[in-house]
Amino acid sequence: MSLAFLHAHDGAEPHTDAVWGVSWTNADTVLSISADGTIKQWDSISGQVSRSRPPHTLGLVSLSVDPTGQQALYNTLEGLTCLWDLEDGEVKGSFESYARVAGGESTEPSWSVSLNPKGGTYASTGGSGNVTIHSAEAPTFGERRATLNSGRSKFGMFCKHSPDGSRVAMSTEAGQIFVFDIASSSIQAAYSSHAMAVRSLAWSADSNLLLSASEDKRLILHDVRSSPSGKAGSGAVATFSGHSSWVLSTDISPDGRLAVSGSADKTTKVWDIGARTAVSTVQDQGEVWSVSWRPKAPAHGTAGAYVTGGEDGLVRWWRSAGAG
């Protein structure tokens, strides 16, 4: 089986450097962050910028949007974490994770950040390979609430909350993946599925599956269901091979049938999760740093739509043939 995804349109005002993160929100807008230091909100129909922030001195490396599409958390290269209200355009909180607090416990510079979908807190990871839970509420924004220890000292590349808000997954430069239970601050599962750094993680909508994208050119699907006894699921259940270079980003469709991946091989691939095979390959102009499915369920008989962010600074919308 193959699926045709058509290039719908590009963002009207490209970033001036690589797009390092994109997120298609439940408000049907798209957020993008870039190495040029800017974050932009886009209208998905017209491709026009509806909001943006003045550029930061250094690039933005991590993006997380709340389930309503009304708040965006982003992080800069040096570890400045900001919470942007997309309704009024104001920054509601900022935290210098690299700053040492006089007489207090220092925190490490954040690299990857993730808003808890239930609200109230966000997670970060970085050089220590642990996950820190922070307050996401004013006036305590950024304050440490808990530390989830991995027991390893490998750089934390990416962290992401499960959609139900009960867990957070973190991946490292060495290829390990840890799934933490937030309530108990304990490791629920640990996987060594990859031989190289894992750059991206995506949860299924039901929080049962976790897809990882790695520099070893593969994506691996993990069963992370937890039983009442706390026993983890069966772990790695499928491998997706076909990219010829690092896999940089991935996402799972809202119905759980398809996955999309962006790669340093300058392609975007769509995968049929059940059939364990690629069903679409789209060539891009450069590295595809970020991908995101439209969270709205696709129209009957179509495969939905996704957005990509690439090395050329463009945000691109793609839709399956027949999709509106």
MILOMAR-277201 format. One line per 10 residues: for each residue x, y negated, z of N, C-alpha, C. Coordinates in nm, 3 decimals. Atoms other than C-alpha are relative to their C-alpha. Example, Ala and Ser with C-alpha at 12.3 -4.5 7.8 and 13.67 -1.06 7.14 Angstrom:
! residues 2
0.089 0.119 0.000 1.230 0.450 0.780 0.090 -0.120 0.000; -0.082 0.119 -0.006 1.367 0.106 0.714 -0.077 -0.109 0.073;
This chain:
! residues 324
0.084 0.120 0.000 0.000 0.000 0.000 0.087 -0.125 0.000; -0.069 0.128 -0.005 0.113 -0.355 -0.070 -0.103 -0.111 0.014; 0.086 0.116 -0.019 -0.035 -0.691 0.023 0.065 -0.120 -0.066; -0.051 0.123 0.062 0.000 -1.019 -0.166 -0.026 -0.117 0.093; 0.013 0.124 -0.076 0.067 -1.329 0.039 0.041 -0.117 -0.089; -0.020 0.113 0.090 0.039 -1.654 -0.153 0.049 -0.121 0.079; -0.050 0.122 -0.062 0.228 -1.973 -0.075 -0.112 -0.105 -0.007; 0.112 0.093 -0.004 -0.053 -2.208 0.036 0.047 -0.144 -0.016; -0.057 0.134 0.012 0.142 -2.531 0.095 0.116 -0.014 0.097; -0.108 0.034 -0.091 0.442 -2.690 0.267 -0.041 -0.120 0.084;
0.019 0.120 -0.080 0.450 -2.946 0.546 0.041 -0.123 -0.079; -0.020 0.119 0.085 0.433 -3.294 0.394 0.124 -0.080 0.037; -0.117 0.076 -0.045 0.717 -3.442 0.602 0.101 0.097 0.059; -0.092 -0.104 -0.050 1.000 -3.187 0.629 0.089 -0.052 0.112; -0.106 0.031 -0.096 1.237 -3.177 0.922 0.129 -0.024 -0.078; -0.126 0.030 0.068 1.585 -3.304 0.837 0.107 0.104 0.028; -0.090 -0.111 -0.027 1.748 -2.986 0.968 -0.086 0.126 0.017; 0.070 -0.128 -0.008 1.656 -2.620 1.022 -0.116 -0.003 0.100; 0.113 -0.017 -0.091 1.319 -2.534 1.178 0.027 0.125 0.082; -0.039 -0.110 -0.087 1.403 -2.317 1.480 -0.118 0.064 0.072;
0.116 -0.061 -0.064 1.050 -2.248 1.601 -0.129 -0.052 -0.060; 0.134 0.040 0.043 0.689 -2.252 1.479 -0.103 0.077 0.082; 0.109 -0.067 -0.070 0.360 -2.169 1.649 -0.133 -0.048 -0.058; 0.134 0.030 0.051 0.014 -2.152 1.489 -0.094 0.015 0.120; 0.074 0.003 -0.126 -0.222 -2.246 1.774 -0.146 0.040 -0.017; 0.143 -0.031 0.000 -0.576 -2.151 1.870 -0.085 -0.122 -0.035; 0.070 0.120 0.046 -0.671 -2.512 1.788 0.014 -0.015 -0.152; -0.025 -0.006 0.144 -0.569 -2.421 1.427 0.096 -0.109 -0.049; -0.111 0.086 0.038 -0.281 -2.667 1.433 0.127 0.084 0.002; -0.131 -0.066 -0.006 0.086 -2.574 1.389 0.099 -0.093 0.068;
-0.109 0.073 -0.064 0.374 -2.685 1.611 0.132 0.049 -0.059; -0.133 -0.040 0.045 0.734 -2.687 1.490 0.106 -0.076 0.077; -0.116 0.063 -0.061 1.068 -2.757 1.655 0.120 0.019 -0.092; -0.108 -0.001 0.098 1.392 -2.830 1.475 0.135 -0.032 0.062; -0.137 0.038 -0.035 1.768 -2.861 1.500 0.020 -0.151 -0.011; -0.010 0.146 0.009 1.704 -3.228 1.415 -0.048 -0.071 0.127; 0.038 0.056 -0.129 1.575 -3.277 1.772 -0.146 -0.041 0.011; 0.140 0.042 -0.003 1.207 -3.331 1.684 -0.094 0.118 0.016; 0.113 -0.093 -0.004 0.881 -3.153 1.758 -0.114 -0.068 -0.073; 0.110 0.055 0.079 0.586 -3.202 1.521 -0.123 0.088 0.014;
0.127 -0.071 0.007 0.220 -3.108 1.525 -0.058 -0.025 -0.140; 0.046 0.006 0.139 0.070 -3.032 1.183 -0.147 0.037 -0.011; 0.133 -0.042 0.042 -0.278 -3.016 1.038 0.017 0.116 -0.098; -0.023 -0.120 0.081 -0.297 -2.665 0.890 -0.065 -0.007 -0.138; 0.069 0.010 0.129 -0.535 -2.763 0.609 0.078 -0.089 -0.096; -0.066 0.097 0.089 -0.351 -3.066 0.472 0.152 0.009 0.000; -0.145 -0.001 -0.013 0.003 -2.998 0.591 0.057 -0.132 0.045; -0.044 0.131 -0.047 0.018 -3.352 0.730 0.037 0.006 0.148; -0.038 0.011 -0.141 0.189 -3.441 1.060 -0.106 -0.081 0.073; 0.101 0.072 -0.078 -0.074 -3.537 1.319 0.058 -0.063 0.126;
-0.071 0.057 -0.114 0.164 -3.600 1.611 0.146 0.039 -0.009; -0.140 -0.037 -0.012 0.538 -3.605 1.673 0.061 -0.074 0.117; -0.074 0.065 -0.107 0.787 -3.695 1.943 0.129 -0.060 -0.056; -0.130 0.053 0.045 1.095 -3.918 1.902 0.107 0.107 0.013; -0.100 -0.108 -0.003 1.402 -3.705 1.831 0.085 0.000 0.126; -0.098 -0.017 -0.107 1.613 -3.569 2.113 0.140 -0.003 -0.062; -0.137 0.008 0.050 1.990 -3.606 2.084 0.046 0.133 -0.057; -0.037 -0.134 0.046 2.035 -3.231 2.048 -0.124 0.075 -0.049; 0.109 -0.076 0.060 1.826 -2.971 1.868 -0.090 0.066 0.103; 0.096 -0.072 -0.083 1.518 -2.799 2.010 0.007 0.148 -0.035;
-0.029 -0.141 0.024 1.569 -2.424 2.053 -0.111 0.096 0.041; 0.105 -0.091 -0.048 1.254 -2.286 2.218 -0.133 -0.073 0.006; 0.135 0.057 0.006 0.879 -2.343 2.185 -0.101 0.100 0.054; 0.107 -0.084 -0.052 0.576 -2.208 2.372 -0.125 -0.086 0.012; 0.125 0.076 0.001 0.213 -2.319 2.334 -0.104 0.074 0.083; 0.101 -0.064 -0.085 -0.073 -2.255 2.579 -0.114 0.054 -0.086; 0.106 -0.065 0.080 -0.376 -2.045 2.468 -0.101 -0.096 -0.061; 0.097 0.095 0.055 -0.593 -2.355 2.410 0.057 -0.082 -0.115; -0.063 0.083 0.103 -0.340 -2.517 2.177 0.007 -0.146 0.041; 0.002 0.139 -0.047 -0.347 -2.829 2.395 0.128 -0.042 0.072;
-0.126 0.033 -0.064 -0.005 -2.808 2.562 0.113 0.078 -0.065; -0.117 -0.064 0.058 0.338 -2.734 2.417 0.120 -0.018 0.093; -0.122 0.003 -0.079 0.648 -2.646 2.620 0.117 0.020 -0.096; -0.116 -0.017 0.087 0.982 -2.696 2.449 0.128 -0.026 0.076; -0.128 0.006 -0.068 1.348 -2.677 2.539 0.109 -0.043 -0.098; -0.108 0.048 0.085 1.656 -2.855 2.403 0.124 0.089 0.015; -0.123 -0.079 0.004 1.998 -2.711 2.327 0.074 -0.002 0.133; -0.074 0.009 -0.127 2.142 -2.836 2.656 -0.084 0.042 0.119; 0.083 -0.050 -0.108 1.842 -2.723 2.865 -0.095 -0.101 0.062; 0.106 0.090 -0.043 1.600 -3.016 2.894 -0.134 0.060 -0.041;
0.129 -0.063 0.025 1.253 -2.862 2.927 -0.110 -0.104 0.015; 0.106 0.101 -0.001 0.948 -3.077 2.843 -0.136 0.065 -0.027; 0.137 -0.044 0.024 0.570 -3.022 2.858 -0.075 -0.115 -0.066; 0.062 0.102 0.084 0.386 -3.215 2.586 -0.150 0.025 -0.007; 0.145 -0.009 0.010 0.011 -3.281 2.608 -0.040 -0.040 -0.142; 0.032 0.024 0.141 -0.124 -3.252 2.254 -0.132 -0.075 -0.018; 0.123 0.078 0.010 -0.450 -3.430 2.336 0.028 -0.150 0.006; -0.029 0.144 -0.011 -0.307 -3.764 2.447 0.141 -0.036 -0.047; -0.133 0.026 0.053 0.048 -3.725 2.311 0.105 -0.032 0.104; -0.094 0.036 -0.106 0.211 -3.782 2.650 0.079 0.123 0.048;
-0.079 -0.104 -0.065 0.493 -3.580 2.807 -0.040 0.005 0.147; 0.053 -0.014 -0.136 0.346 -3.447 3.133 0.105 0.046 0.100; -0.105 -0.046 -0.089 0.668 -3.304 3.272 0.129 0.019 -0.075; -0.131 -0.030 0.059 1.040 -3.282 3.204 0.093 0.044 0.112; -0.088 -0.059 -0.101 1.311 -3.087 3.384 0.138 0.022 -0.061; -0.138 -0.016 0.043 1.688 -3.107 3.344 0.057 0.125 0.066; -0.039 -0.128 -0.062 1.770 -2.741 3.406 0.151 0.010 0.020; -0.146 -0.002 -0.009 2.141 -2.815 3.366 0.052 -0.084 0.117; -0.043 0.091 -0.106 2.149 -3.068 3.653 0.012 0.072 0.133; -0.018 -0.055 -0.134 2.283 -2.972 3.993 -0.072 -0.089 0.101;
0.075 0.075 -0.100 2.057 -3.075 4.278 0.085 -0.014 0.126; -0.083 0.024 -0.119 2.242 -3.236 4.570 -0.054 0.077 0.120; 0.038 -0.075 -0.118 2.233 -2.999 4.863 -0.098 0.113 -0.025; 0.099 -0.104 0.031 1.993 -2.769 4.682 0.060 0.109 -0.085; -0.045 -0.113 0.080 2.014 -2.451 4.484 0.004 -0.043 -0.146; -0.012 0.040 0.139 2.144 -2.513 4.134 -0.072 0.102 -0.089; 0.061 -0.090 0.096 1.960 -2.369 3.839 0.086 0.002 -0.125; -0.080 -0.008 0.122 2.120 -2.247 3.520 -0.072 -0.072 -0.114; 0.066 0.061 0.116 2.055 -2.427 3.189 -0.092 0.101 -0.069; 0.096 -0.087 0.069 1.744 -2.281 3.028 0.033 0.006 -0.148;
-0.014 -0.015 0.146 1.767 -2.144 2.674 -0.138 0.026 -0.062; 0.133 -0.034 0.050 1.431 -1.978 2.606 -0.102 -0.024 0.110; 0.105 0.030 -0.098 1.108 -2.087 2.777 -0.134 0.056 -0.047; 0.131 -0.056 0.032 0.754 -1.945 2.793 -0.103 -0.047 0.102; 0.110 0.040 -0.087 0.434 -2.093 2.937 -0.081 0.122 0.041; 0.092 -0.105 -0.041 0.225 -1.858 3.146 -0.139 -0.033 -0.054; 0.132 0.030 0.058 -0.107 -1.829 2.956 -0.108 -0.027 0.104; 0.096 0.026 -0.106 -0.289 -1.838 3.290 0.019 -0.139 0.062; -0.025 0.135 -0.050 -0.137 -2.180 3.363 0.079 -0.002 0.130; -0.065 0.020 -0.129 0.056 -2.320 3.656 0.150 0.017 0.002;
-0.143 -0.027 -0.001 0.403 -2.184 3.579 0.052 0.023 -0.141; -0.065 -0.044 0.123 0.654 -2.124 3.303 0.124 0.081 0.037; -0.119 -0.083 -0.019 0.944 -1.880 3.265 0.112 -0.053 -0.086; -0.116 0.034 0.082 1.296 -1.945 3.145 0.106 0.107 0.016; -0.116 -0.087 -0.011 1.607 -1.741 3.072 0.118 -0.069 -0.066; -0.122 0.062 0.053 1.966 -1.822 2.985 0.121 0.084 0.032; -0.129 -0.066 -0.012 2.325 -1.739 3.069 0.010 0.114 0.098; -0.012 -0.104 -0.103 2.266 -1.521 3.376 -0.066 0.131 -0.040; 0.074 -0.121 0.036 2.035 -1.276 3.203 -0.115 0.029 0.093; 0.118 -0.013 -0.086 1.768 -1.329 3.468 -0.113 -0.086 -0.055;
0.114 0.085 0.035 1.423 -1.489 3.437 -0.034 -0.083 0.123; 0.041 0.090 -0.109 1.333 -1.792 3.648 -0.144 -0.044 -0.026; 0.137 0.051 0.007 0.969 -1.881 3.718 0.000 -0.141 0.060; 0.003 0.140 -0.041 0.915 -2.259 3.743 -0.144 -0.050 0.011; 0.128 0.070 -0.001 0.625 -2.485 3.833 -0.020 -0.071 -0.134; 0.033 0.071 0.122 0.449 -2.619 3.523 -0.099 -0.114 0.027; 0.097 0.103 -0.039 0.243 -2.872 3.716 0.071 -0.123 0.057; -0.051 0.122 -0.061 0.312 -3.236 3.801 -0.048 -0.005 0.144; -0.131 0.062 0.021 0.474 -3.361 4.018 0.116 0.095 0.026; -0.106 -0.095 -0.034 0.669 -3.040 4.088 0.056 0.070 -0.123;
-0.039 -0.066 0.125 0.739 -2.958 3.720 0.149 0.038 0.003; -0.137 -0.049 0.006 1.051 -2.744 3.686 0.050 0.065 0.126; -0.046 -0.060 -0.126 1.081 -2.644 4.051 -0.007 0.152 -0.006; -0.007 -0.145 0.004 1.185 -2.284 4.098 -0.104 0.063 0.092; 0.098 -0.073 -0.079 0.910 -2.049 4.218 0.047 0.143 0.031; -0.050 -0.137 -0.021 1.083 -1.711 4.179 0.112 0.027 -0.099; -0.102 -0.049 0.093 1.381 -1.537 4.019 -0.021 0.149 -0.021; 0.017 -0.141 0.036 1.334 -1.206 3.836 0.135 0.051 -0.048; -0.137 -0.045 0.028 1.669 -1.024 3.839 0.002 0.122 -0.089; -0.013 -0.114 0.091 1.764 -0.796 3.551 0.108 0.097 0.046;
-0.111 -0.085 -0.042 2.075 -0.662 3.724 0.113 0.002 -0.100; -0.104 0.010 0.103 2.276 -0.743 3.413 0.039 -0.147 -0.014; -0.045 0.138 0.016 2.481 -1.052 3.335 0.018 -0.037 -0.147; -0.003 0.030 0.143 2.416 -1.065 2.961 -0.095 -0.116 -0.030; 0.076 0.121 0.032 2.285 -1.389 2.808 -0.144 0.034 -0.039; 0.141 -0.019 0.034 1.906 -1.407 2.797 -0.034 -0.078 -0.126; 0.024 0.063 0.130 1.812 -1.477 2.434 -0.143 -0.051 -0.016; 0.141 0.029 0.028 1.431 -1.486 2.452 -0.084 0.052 0.115; 0.097 -0.050 -0.098 1.147 -1.460 2.701 -0.141 -0.037 -0.045; 0.139 0.024 0.042 0.773 -1.435 2.648 -0.096 0.072 0.094;
0.104 -0.059 -0.084 0.470 -1.379 2.871 -0.092 0.091 -0.082; 0.107 -0.079 0.060 0.220 -1.106 2.796 -0.126 -0.086 -0.006; 0.121 0.080 0.011 -0.115 -1.249 2.680 -0.088 -0.001 0.124; 0.082 -0.003 -0.122 -0.280 -1.138 3.006 0.068 -0.070 0.118; -0.069 0.079 -0.101 -0.020 -1.336 3.203 0.061 0.078 0.115; -0.046 -0.078 -0.115 0.079 -1.047 3.430 0.149 0.036 -0.008; -0.139 -0.042 0.019 0.422 -0.975 3.284 0.075 -0.101 -0.086; -0.084 0.078 0.090 0.713 -1.146 3.114 0.111 0.092 -0.050; -0.106 -0.081 0.062 0.953 -0.977 2.871 0.119 -0.091 -0.032; -0.122 0.074 0.027 1.314 -1.088 2.828 0.097 0.088 -0.077;
-0.098 -0.075 0.077 1.578 -0.982 2.575 0.137 -0.064 0.012; -0.136 0.049 -0.022 1.956 -1.015 2.590 0.085 0.007 -0.126; -0.097 0.001 0.109 2.256 -1.072 2.367 0.055 0.140 -0.028; -0.053 -0.135 0.017 2.352 -0.706 2.418 -0.104 0.098 -0.053; 0.104 -0.085 0.057 2.020 -0.568 2.291 -0.096 0.060 0.100; 0.093 -0.054 -0.100 1.850 -0.484 2.621 -0.129 -0.082 0.002; 0.130 0.064 -0.019 1.483 -0.564 2.684 -0.050 0.038 0.139; 0.054 -0.022 -0.133 1.337 -0.603 3.033 -0.143 -0.052 0.004; 0.138 0.043 -0.022 0.967 -0.620 3.119 -0.020 -0.011 0.151; 0.017 0.027 -0.143 0.900 -0.780 3.459 -0.147 -0.013 0.035;
0.130 0.025 -0.059 0.585 -0.762 3.666 0.014 -0.127 0.085; -0.019 0.129 -0.065 0.538 -1.120 3.783 -0.042 0.003 0.147; 0.051 -0.001 -0.137 0.334 -1.051 4.097 0.099 0.060 0.099; -0.094 -0.067 -0.090 0.596 -0.817 4.245 0.145 -0.040 -0.023; -0.135 0.043 0.038 0.901 -0.982 4.080 0.092 0.119 -0.027; -0.079 -0.122 0.022 1.015 -0.633 3.980 0.005 0.036 -0.148; -0.011 -0.051 0.136 1.134 -0.466 3.661 -0.099 0.115 -0.019; 0.097 -0.107 0.027 0.849 -0.259 3.519 0.055 0.098 -0.102; -0.059 -0.086 0.102 1.043 -0.125 3.220 0.127 -0.065 -0.052; -0.123 0.048 0.061 1.387 -0.156 3.063 0.032 0.088 -0.120;
-0.027 -0.074 0.124 1.483 -0.056 2.708 0.135 -0.042 -0.057; -0.126 0.026 0.071 1.815 -0.025 2.526 -0.016 0.048 -0.144; 0.038 -0.049 0.132 1.658 0.020 2.185 0.091 -0.053 -0.111; -0.077 0.065 0.105 1.890 -0.213 1.994 0.149 0.000 0.032; -0.145 -0.001 -0.014 2.265 -0.218 1.934 0.059 -0.140 0.003; -0.047 0.139 0.005 2.288 -0.597 1.898 -0.107 -0.091 0.061; 0.088 0.097 -0.065 2.124 -0.915 2.028 -0.144 0.007 -0.051; 0.142 0.007 0.036 1.743 -0.925 2.035 -0.042 -0.146 0.005; 0.026 0.144 0.012 1.640 -1.271 1.913 -0.146 -0.039 0.018; 0.142 0.035 -0.006 1.261 -1.249 1.930 -0.080 0.118 0.052;
0.094 -0.101 -0.051 0.978 -1.062 2.103 -0.142 -0.046 -0.029; 0.141 0.032 0.023 0.607 -1.045 2.021 -0.086 0.104 0.070; 0.097 -0.088 -0.066 0.322 -0.899 2.228 -0.122 0.019 -0.088; 0.133 -0.018 0.060 0.006 -0.744 2.090 -0.101 -0.072 0.086; 0.102 0.079 -0.070 -0.313 -0.928 2.189 -0.049 0.068 0.126; 0.049 -0.074 -0.117 -0.407 -0.652 2.436 0.110 0.024 0.104; -0.114 -0.012 -0.092 -0.063 -0.672 2.610 0.054 0.142 0.013; -0.043 -0.139 -0.008 -0.001 -0.302 2.539 0.127 0.030 -0.079; -0.113 -0.027 0.088 0.267 -0.327 2.270 0.093 -0.121 -0.003; -0.102 0.104 0.007 0.592 -0.526 2.246 0.091 0.030 -0.118;
-0.082 -0.016 0.120 0.776 -0.577 1.917 0.126 -0.086 0.014; -0.127 0.070 -0.015 1.144 -0.674 1.919 0.069 -0.014 -0.136; -0.073 0.030 0.124 1.355 -0.831 1.640 0.146 -0.023 0.034; -0.139 -0.003 -0.043 1.730 -0.782 1.647 0.099 -0.032 -0.112; -0.110 0.020 0.094 2.059 -0.873 1.485 0.046 0.131 -0.061; -0.036 -0.129 0.062 2.094 -0.498 1.412 -0.087 0.030 -0.123; 0.080 -0.005 0.124 1.851 -0.565 1.117 -0.131 0.075 0.016; 0.120 -0.082 -0.022 1.567 -0.368 1.278 -0.100 -0.071 0.090; 0.104 0.033 -0.097 1.238 -0.428 1.453 -0.042 0.131 0.064; 0.042 -0.122 -0.070 1.128 -0.180 1.719 -0.125 -0.030 0.081;
0.127 0.012 -0.072 0.778 -0.135 1.859 0.006 0.084 0.127; -0.002 -0.068 -0.129 0.751 -0.045 2.228 -0.141 0.009 0.059; 0.123 -0.019 -0.076 0.454 0.099 2.416 0.030 -0.040 0.143; -0.032 0.050 -0.134 0.459 -0.102 2.738 -0.123 0.003 0.092; 0.117 -0.014 -0.087 0.124 0.002 2.884 0.042 0.046 0.137; -0.031 -0.042 -0.136 0.130 0.038 3.260 -0.119 0.077 0.057; 0.105 -0.081 -0.062 -0.064 0.303 3.447 -0.027 -0.054 0.140; 0.028 0.046 -0.137 -0.230 0.244 3.786 0.113 0.031 0.098; -0.111 -0.037 -0.089 0.072 0.416 3.944 0.122 -0.089 -0.023; -0.113 0.087 0.030 0.299 0.157 3.787 0.095 0.059 -0.101;
-0.088 -0.065 0.096 0.454 0.404 3.544 -0.013 -0.070 -0.136; -0.001 0.071 0.128 0.558 0.237 3.218 -0.046 0.091 -0.113; 0.042 -0.075 0.118 0.440 0.341 2.874 0.115 0.079 -0.060; -0.096 -0.095 0.059 0.629 0.570 2.637 0.120 -0.065 -0.066; -0.118 0.066 0.054 0.879 0.306 2.523 -0.002 -0.013 -0.150; -0.011 0.020 0.145 1.006 0.283 2.166 -0.081 0.105 -0.076; 0.087 -0.092 0.073 0.744 0.433 1.935 0.012 -0.013 -0.151; -0.015 0.017 0.144 0.837 0.298 1.591 0.115 -0.095 -0.030; -0.107 0.087 0.047 1.129 0.143 1.404 -0.034 -0.048 -0.141; 0.027 0.060 0.131 1.091 -0.093 1.109 0.132 -0.047 -0.059;
-0.126 0.032 0.065 1.392 -0.107 0.877 -0.026 -0.048 -0.143; 0.017 0.052 0.136 1.430 -0.301 0.552 0.068 -0.133 -0.022; -0.076 0.123 0.012 1.593 -0.634 0.626 0.148 0.033 -0.019; -0.142 -0.024 0.026 1.954 -0.661 0.506 0.090 -0.087 0.086; -0.078 0.080 -0.094 2.064 -0.905 0.776 -0.080 -0.017 0.128; 0.065 0.019 -0.129 1.970 -1.024 1.125 -0.149 -0.029 -0.014; 0.141 0.037 -0.010 1.599 -1.031 1.208 -0.010 -0.107 0.109; -0.006 0.118 -0.086 1.545 -1.373 1.366 -0.129 -0.027 0.077; 0.129 0.034 -0.062 1.174 -1.387 1.451 -0.104 0.103 -0.040; 0.109 -0.092 0.033 0.861 -1.174 1.465 -0.128 -0.041 0.072;
0.130 0.023 -0.062 0.491 -1.190 1.547 -0.095 0.111 -0.043; 0.101 -0.103 0.028 0.195 -0.950 1.559 -0.133 -0.068 -0.031; 0.128 0.059 0.039 -0.137 -1.027 1.389 -0.103 0.017 0.111; 0.097 -0.006 -0.111 -0.439 -1.092 1.615 -0.076 0.132 0.009; 0.069 -0.129 -0.005 -0.601 -0.761 1.516 0.095 0.117 0.025; -0.098 -0.103 -0.033 -0.279 -0.570 1.584 0.037 0.093 -0.113; -0.028 -0.091 0.112 -0.261 -0.413 1.239 0.131 -0.031 -0.071; -0.116 0.043 0.078 0.025 -0.613 1.091 0.100 -0.074 0.087; -0.104 0.083 -0.062 0.354 -0.771 1.196 0.068 -0.078 -0.111; -0.076 0.081 0.095 0.553 -1.045 1.025 0.138 -0.023 0.060;
-0.136 0.024 -0.047 0.929 -1.097 1.047 0.074 -0.093 -0.095; -0.086 0.089 0.077 1.173 -1.363 0.933 0.145 0.038 0.024; -0.135 -0.054 -0.009 1.537 -1.284 0.862 0.105 -0.094 -0.058; -0.114 0.070 0.059 1.880 -1.424 0.786 0.026 0.047 -0.143; -0.014 -0.041 0.140 1.851 -1.231 0.458 -0.087 -0.083 -0.094; 0.078 0.098 0.076 1.626 -1.519 0.343 -0.133 0.057 -0.049; 0.131 -0.054 0.035 1.308 -1.311 0.332 -0.091 0.000 0.122; 0.104 -0.027 -0.100 0.983 -1.282 0.523 -0.067 0.130 -0.040; 0.066 -0.127 0.029 0.835 -0.934 0.549 -0.124 0.015 0.087; 0.119 -0.040 -0.075 0.488 -0.820 0.652 0.000 0.151 0.006;
-0.006 -0.145 -0.025 0.468 -0.472 0.802 -0.136 0.053 0.041; 0.117 -0.073 -0.046 0.179 -0.230 0.836 0.044 0.083 0.121; -0.047 -0.064 -0.123 0.221 -0.120 1.198 -0.038 0.149 0.004; 0.044 -0.139 -0.002 0.018 0.200 1.162 0.078 0.087 -0.098; -0.072 -0.076 0.103 0.195 0.309 0.842 0.151 -0.009 0.016; -0.145 0.016 -0.026 0.538 0.195 0.974 0.076 -0.040 -0.125; -0.066 0.035 0.125 0.623 0.031 0.643 -0.024 -0.146 -0.038; 0.017 0.137 0.049 0.674 -0.309 0.478 -0.101 -0.001 -0.114; 0.104 0.009 0.103 0.376 -0.414 0.266 0.009 -0.131 -0.078; -0.020 0.125 0.071 0.496 -0.759 0.157 0.141 -0.053 0.029;
-0.129 0.067 -0.017 0.834 -0.927 0.101 -0.003 -0.129 -0.081; -0.001 0.131 0.064 0.859 -1.298 0.023 0.140 -0.059 0.010; -0.133 0.060 0.002 1.188 -1.460 -0.082 -0.010 -0.147 0.038; -0.004 0.140 -0.039 1.274 -1.793 0.080 0.130 -0.063 -0.050; -0.119 0.072 0.046 1.540 -2.059 0.012 0.120 0.019 0.094; -0.107 -0.015 -0.100 1.738 -1.990 0.329 -0.049 0.090 0.111; 0.038 -0.081 -0.114 1.726 -1.816 0.665 -0.140 -0.038 0.048; 0.135 0.023 -0.054 1.372 -1.777 0.801 0.011 0.016 0.152; -0.030 0.001 -0.143 1.419 -1.878 1.164 -0.122 0.031 0.087; 0.117 -0.019 -0.086 1.061 -1.853 1.287 -0.123 0.033 -0.083;
0.125 -0.039 0.065 0.726 -1.695 1.197 -0.111 0.002 0.104; 0.113 -0.003 -0.092 0.378 -1.715 1.350 -0.129 0.029 -0.076; 0.130 -0.031 0.059 0.043 -1.555 1.261 -0.103 -0.104 0.039; 0.119 0.077 -0.038 -0.275 -1.756 1.252 -0.077 0.084 0.103; 0.065 -0.080 -0.105 -0.443 -1.647 1.579 -0.147 0.030 -0.026; 0.140 -0.026 0.034 -0.792 -1.665 1.429 -0.010 0.131 -0.078; 0.017 -0.128 0.068 -0.916 -1.323 1.320 -0.024 -0.022 -0.150; 0.014 0.020 0.145 -0.891 -1.284 0.940 -0.140 0.030 -0.050; 0.128 -0.029 0.064 -1.195 -1.288 0.715 -0.002 0.145 -0.047; 0.014 -0.141 0.038 -1.331 -0.945 0.624 0.065 0.024 -0.137;
-0.063 -0.036 0.126 -1.122 -0.779 0.355 0.129 -0.074 -0.029; -0.126 0.072 0.020 -0.822 -1.011 0.400 0.097 0.034 0.114; -0.103 -0.031 -0.099 -0.497 -0.986 0.593 0.040 -0.123 0.081; -0.028 0.117 -0.082 -0.503 -1.336 0.741 0.106 -0.091 -0.060; -0.096 0.099 0.046 -0.235 -1.602 0.720 0.109 -0.017 0.105; -0.109 0.027 -0.093 0.097 -1.698 0.875 0.076 -0.124 -0.045; -0.081 0.118 0.028 0.342 -1.988 0.890 0.145 0.036 0.027; -0.142 -0.025 -0.018 0.721 -1.989 0.858 0.075 -0.131 0.015; -0.091 0.112 -0.012 1.001 -2.225 0.953 0.139 0.045 -0.040; -0.124 -0.048 0.058 1.329 -2.211 0.768 0.117 -0.096 0.010;
-0.126 0.073 -0.002 1.684 -2.333 0.728 -0.010 -0.133 -0.076; 0.012 0.120 0.084 1.570 -2.592 0.469 -0.084 -0.110 0.065; 0.077 0.103 -0.069 1.361 -2.784 0.726 -0.147 -0.001 -0.032; 0.140 -0.004 0.042 1.029 -2.688 0.569 -0.083 0.094 0.087; 0.103 -0.086 -0.058 0.722 -2.553 0.744 -0.089 0.044 -0.115; 0.076 -0.052 0.115 0.540 -2.325 0.498 -0.117 0.085 0.048; 0.119 -0.079 -0.029 0.189 -2.181 0.512 -0.017 0.106 -0.107; 0.023 -0.112 0.092 0.113 -1.841 0.356 -0.133 0.063 0.035; 0.130 -0.065 -0.023 -0.224 -1.672 0.313 -0.009 0.124 -0.088; 0.018 -0.119 0.081 -0.322 -1.329 0.193 -0.094 -0.028 -0.116;
0.084 0.020 0.117 -0.481 -1.310 -0.148 -0.147 0.022 0.038; 0.140 -0.010 -0.033 -0.852 -1.376 -0.107 -0.037 -0.069 0.130; 0.029 0.067 -0.128 -0.817 -1.549 0.231 -0.026 -0.148 -0.025; 0.032 0.141 0.011 -0.965 -1.893 0.274 0.101 -0.087 0.066;
